[in-house]
Amino acid sequence: MSKAPTLRIARRLLRDGLVSLAGADEVGRGALCGPVTVAVVQVTEATRSAPQGVRDSKLLSAEARSRLAPRIRRWAPYGVGHASPAEIDEFGIITAMRLAGHRAIAALPEPPSTVLLDGNHDYLSPPEQDALLAPAGLLEVSPPVVTMIKADLRCAAVAAASILAKTERDAIMTELAAEHPAYGWAANKGYSAPEHLAALAEHGPTPYHRTSWRLPGLEPGLGSAEGQPVVVGRSADER
């Protein structure tokens, strides 16, 4: 079992004069269909330690994630945002992640002083040159961002956000699976597992597929310069 993430990093940042910090994480970036989802969990200096068992979502079983999600919602303010496959096709995956993240932040009771992002890429802050092309739904003022590699393993707020993002997106994909059972979404959650690729080759894409991406049996679309290649056998727990 890996060492449990704590609020030590968050509290260190809060001691620098911040009122609140939102830990953020995303899921669905590498899927072939369904939304990309971002969750944020907001903490302050007064926030108690995270519920026991909180880890990066990839280290937990589906049962453990489902058990922890309601405890996280009671523990701290949170927000979850999604960007649809149509938005991914129109704006590209990075802008769609930004849109989902801003929707998650907008769901918080108060704007955070800073957002701590897992990884080394700030997808939340809009590039200045994209201001005229930005999709509707972005915040007028994007909060400052701090990036940290493996923040989901080190910071409890980011780990908690990863669990909320994963459980909410998984629930969406399981519900959509009832409409299109051939693609196996209840198990693969829209990632490029063999049964998903076989169904795409046989039946073609559904309205929930990212048709600007290179999908089996489908010519690459024109909706995004950020289309992704198919990777066979990708796990439903991968981002």
N, C-alpha and C positions, 0 to 999 in steps of 0.2 A: 504494500500500500504506500502510495506517495505521501510525502509530508503535506499536511493540510494547509491550504492558503489562509492567510490572516489579513487583518486590517492594518498591519504595521506600515505598509507602503502608503496606504490611503491616509493614515494619521500623520505620517511624515509630511505628505503634501499639504494636508490641512493645517499643519502648524506654520506653514509659510503664509498664512493669512487668508486662505480660502474659506468660504462659508460652507460649501458642500462639494463633494466629488461624485461624479457618476462613472461607475465602471461599466464598460460597454463591450459587447462581443457580438459576432454575426455568425449566421449559419445559412447554408444554401448557395454560397457563392459558386461552387463547382457543380451544382446539380444541372441536369438537362431540362428540367421543368419545375413548375411551381415557383413560389416567391423566393426572394432573398429576404432574410429576417434579421433585424438587429434588436437587441434588448439592452436596456440600461438599468442599473440599480444604484440608487443615490444614497450616499452615506454622509454623515457629519461627525464631528468629534464626539457627539453624544451617542452615536450608534453602538449598540452592543455587539458582541462577537457574533459571527454568522452562525446559523443553525448547524449543529453537528452533522457531518457527512458531506458538506458542500465541497465539491471538487470541480475541476474542469469537466464539462459534460461528457467528453470523449472517454473519460476514465470511469464512467458510471453506467450501470445497466439502465435500460428503459424503465424498469420498475423503480429503481432508486431515484431516477430523475423525476418520475411522476410523484413519488412520495415527498421529495424535497421541494418541488415547485410551489405548493400552497404555503409551506413554511417560509419560503423566501418572500412570497407576497405579503405575508404578515410581518416579516422582519423589517423591511425597508421599503420606501417608495420606489416604484419601478415603472417602466414604460416599455412597450414592445411595438415595433413598427415593421411594416412589410412593404416591399415594392413588387409589383406584379410582373409576370412574364412579359406582358405587353410593354411595361415601362422599361424592363431590361432590354428588350429589342429596340425600343425607340431611343433610349439615352445611353445604353451601354451599362455593363455590370457595375463599374465603379460609381457612376452617378446614381445608379439605382440603389447601391448600398448607402450612399450619402442620403438619398431620399428616405430610405427606411430608417436610418439613424436619426434623422431630424424628426421624423414622425414619432419615434420612440421618446426622444427628448421632450417633444411637445406634450407628451402624455404625463410627464412628471408634474407634481403640484407646483414646483418652482424651478426655474432654470438653474442648472448646476453652474458652479463657478468654473469648473474644469471637467473635461471628460478624459478618463484614462482608457486608451484603446489597446487591445491586445495586438501585438505585432509591431512592425516598424513603418507602417504606411498610414498616414492620416487621410482617410477617405471621407471624413466628415467636413473638413474645411473646404468650401468651394473655391476653385481657382479663379483668380480675378478675371482671366480672359474668357471664362465661361459664364460671366454674369448675365449676358444678354440671352444666352441659350439655356439658362437654368430651368428645370421643370417646375411647375407650380407645386407648392407644398413644402419647399425649403424654408427654414427659419430665416427671418429677416437678419438676425444676428446669430451667427454660429458661435458656440462657446469655445474657448481655448481648448486645445487638445494636447495631451501628453501621450506619447506612444511608448510601449514597453514590450519587448520580446518576452514571450511566455508569461505575460501578465495573468493569463487564466490559471496558471499554476501557482502564482505567487500572491495575487490579490483576491481576497474573498469576494469583493464586490464584482469583479470581472468574472470570476468563476460562477457566481450566482446568476449573473446576466447570461452566461453561456447556457446554463440549465433552462432558464426561461425561454431563450430564443429557440433552443432545440426542442423543448416540449411543445411550444406553440406551433412551430413549423411542422413537426411530426404529426400533430393533430390535424393540421390542414391537409397534409398529403394523405393521411389515412382516410379522411373524409372524401377527398377527391378520388381515391382508389375505387370507391364504390361505383363511380360513374364510368371508370375505364379499368376494369379488373385485369385486362390482359397485360398491363404494363408492370404489375407487381409493386405498385407504389406503397402499399401497406408495409412491405418489407424493405424495399430499397430507397424509399422516400424521395424518388426522383433522380437519384444518382445513376451512373452508367453501369449498373449491374448487368450480367449477361441476359437475364430474362427481359429486362427493360430494353436493351439494344435489339434483341430478337423481335420484340413486339413492334418497335419502331420500324424495323426493316420490313415487317409484314404488313403493318397497318398504317404506317406513316404517323406524323405528329398529331397531337390533340390540340385544342385551343389553349392548353396549359403549358405547352412546350415553348422553349425559347428558340423560335424559328430563325433567328439571326445567327445562331450557332451552327456548327457543322454537325448535323445529325445524320444517322444512317439512312440512306435512301432519299436524302433531301439535299438539294444544292445549297451551299452557303447563302444565307440571306444578306440583304443589304441594309438591315436596320442598325448594325453596330459594327464599329471597327474593332471591338473588344471581344469578338466571338471566341469561344473556347473550343479546343479539340476534344474529341471523345477519348476517354481513358477507360478501357475495359476493366470491369471488376472493382470499380471504386466503391468504397464502403459507405453505407448510409450515415456513418458517424463522421465522415470527412467533411471539411468545410469547402 
